[in-house]
Amino acid sequence: MSVRLIRAEVVKLSTRRGLMAASLLLTVVATVVFALILLVLHWTDPTKHRIVGGINHFNNGLYSLTQLATMAAILIGATAGAGDLAAGFFRSLVVTGRPRGSLFGARIPGGLAVVLPIAAAAYVLLALFSFVVPGDASTPSTTLLVEAALWFQLYIAVMFLLSLGLASLLGSRATTIGILAGLQLLVTPLVQGLHNPGVGADSVLGLALWRLAPRELLNGAPPGHLGESLAVALVVIAVWMAAAVGLGAWRTVTRDA
């Protein structure tokens, strides 16, 4: 894996206008729209909607942003993993003599270099907006902002790697997006909402990631977020990542050009 390969991956992803537009809509634009809606509600009925920003809206906003930014990470990961195959470019890369393992490896830092700044920009907007608070409502502490930022970036990075590995394994961008969208939007929220999700719920990646979230973010969150121990959560995340990246790399190396 070389710097040139990583730069090439960054260029391939960042020059896809549709992909970048969708990713920005799901993160930065959605955060701005969320803020504008709260501002309008406050202006129209300040008695009922007194708090515009504050820690409560930061927590709620970050929960929503995490779901939307995950979809952006899935889009970018699926494109990085299967985009070359769909475009018929994989054969051209192979015949150049570059090791296939390097081709796959370059997609990891290349994709992260695209998705993480987008997610970070949306998070900064949300954090800034949380200080637009009338009255004496509390705002997020510096510790919470830093811890939440690190956890949020970890969440997005893990979901990107999952999407990248699955897309590389299946060789299909659309199938990968469909599977992971269903997992993120249907299966994970359903399990999170259960008061007694059971032992099998420990294997759900979304629950394991939320177990690592700062405690303040879990106030009022579905009870499924707190069901497993920290050690189990770390093991679950490690197993998912090893499986996704390992199978994706294996399929890239063994795939017919």
N, C-alpha and C positions, 0 to 999 in steps of 0.2 A: 504494500500500500504506500503510495507516494502522495506528496502534497498536490501534485498536478492532478491526480485522480480525484482527490477530495474536492479541489477547486472545480473540476469538471462536473462533479455531482451537484455542487452548489449552483453552478450556472444552469445546468439542465433543469433543476427544480425551480429556481427563482425566475427563469424566463418563461415559464408556463403561466401565461396571464390568467387563464381560467382558474388554475389551482391557487395562485396567489390571491386572486380576488375572492374566491370562496373562503380561503383561510382567514383573510382579513375581515370578511363579513362575519364570520363565526366568532371572532375574538375582539379586535379593536372596535369595529363598527357596532357590534352587539353591546359592548360595554358602554359606548357613548349613547346608544339608544336607551339602554337601561337607565342611565343617568338623566337623560332628557325627560323620560317618562316620569321619574320621581320628581323632577323639578316642576313639570307641568301640573302634576297632582298637588304638589305643595302650593303652587301659585293659585290654583283654582279653589282649593279648600285647605288653607293653612291650619285650621283647627283640627281637622280629621287627619291630615298628613303633615304633622309638625316636623318630624325628623327627615331631612333630605339625605344626609350622609350618616356618619356615625358607625359605631362598631356593629350594630345589628345589620345595617344594610351592607356593610363590608362582608360580614359572614355570609349573608344570603347571596350577595353578588358573586362572591368567590365560589360558592357552591354551584351556581348557574354557569359561571365562566369556566369552571373545571369541566363540566359536561360539554360545553360548546367547544372549548379548546381541545378537548379529547377528540372530537370529530375532525378538527383541523389536523391534528397529529395523525389520525388514521388516514385521512386523504393524502397527506404528504408521504407517510410511510408506505402506503399502498402504491403510490406513484413511483417512489424510489425503488421499491422491490420488484415491481412488474412493468414499469414504464418502458424499459429497454426492450423487453420481449414484445410488448404490444406494438411498439414502433418498428420492430424488426431490426433493432440496432444491436441486439445482443450478439448476433453472429459476427458483426463487424468488430466488436470489442474482443471477441475470442480469437479471431484470426490474427490480431495484432501480436499475439504471443504473451499478452499480460496474464499473470496467474489469476485464475478465477476467484481464488480466495481473496486476492487483493481487490478485485472488482467489487466483491460483496462487502469487504471491510471498509472500503472508501465510502460506501453508502451510509454508514453509521455516523461518522462525524460530519459528512456532507449534509445529510438530512437534518441532524440536530442543529447545525449552523443556520438552517433555514427556519425550522419550527420554533426553536427556543426564543429567538429575538421577537418573533411575532407574539408569542405568549407573554413574554416579559413586557412588551409595550402595552398590552391589554391590562396586565396586572398593575402596572404603574398608574394607568388612568383610573382604575378602580380604587387604588390606594389613595390617590390624590382626591378623588371625589368623596372618599369617606370622611374627609375633614371639612366638607361643606355642611356644617351642622348648625342650625339655629338653636339658641337657648343653651342649656347646660348638658346636653347629651354627650356621652363619653365617646372618645375616638380610639382607634386601635393604638396600642402601645408600639414603640419602636421594636421591641422584642417580638411581638406578634407579627408585625409587618415583615421582619426578616425571616422568621421561622416559616411563615405562610408562603413567602416567596420561594424559599428553598424547597418546601414540600410541593408547591404547585409546579415548579420546574421539574422536579423528580417525577411527579405524576405524568406530565406531558411526555417526558423523555421515555418513560417505561411504555406508555401507550404507543409511541412512535416505533420503538423497537419491536413491540408485539406485532404491529401492522407490517413493518418491514419484513420481519421473519416469515409471517404467514403469507404475504404476497410473493415473496421469493420462493416459498415452498409450493404454493398453488399455481403460480405463474399467471394469476388473474387479478387485476386491480378491482374490478367490479365485485367479484365474489368475496374478496377480502373485506371490502367496505361493507358489503351486506352482512357478513358474519359478525364483524366487530361492532357495527352499528346496532345490530340486534342485541349483542352481548352488553353493550354500554347503555342503551336506551331502554331495554326491556328486562333482561335477566338480572343485571346488577341492581337496578332500583327495586325490582320485585323482592329480591333476597334481602336487601337493605331494610325494606319496610316490615319484615317479619320480626316479631318480638322474640321468637325462639327459632332462629333459622336452622339450627341443627349442626351436626359435626361437618357435614359435607359442604356447608357454606364457607368454611375456612379456606376452601380451595379457590374461591372466587377472587380474581385479581383485584377488582375494584374495592372489595371490602378490605383486603390486605393493605392496599394503598391508603385508604381512608384511616386505617388504624394508625398510620404514621403521622397523621395530620396534627397540628397543634391543638391542645385540649380546648382552647377557646372556640375553635371552629366547629367543634362537635356539640356545642350547646344547642339543643333543639333539633339536632340531626336525627335521622332514623336510628332506632336502637341497634340495627344490624351493624352499624359502624364500630361498635365497641365489643363485639362478640368474641374476638379471638385475642390471644396474648401477643405481645410484641414480637417474641421469638418466632411464633408460628407465622405471623405476618411477613417477617423477613425471609423465612424459608420459602413461603409461598411465592413471593416476588422473585426470589433467586431461581426457583425451579421454572417458573413461567418464562423468565428471561433466557435461561440456559436452553430451554426447549425451543423457544422461538428463534433465537439467534443461531443456535446449533443446527436446527433443521433447515433454516433458510440458507445458511452457509453450505450445508451438505448438498442441498438441491441445486444451488448455483454451480457447485463444482462438478456435479454428476449430470447436469442437464445437457441434452443434445443441443448442439449449436444449430 
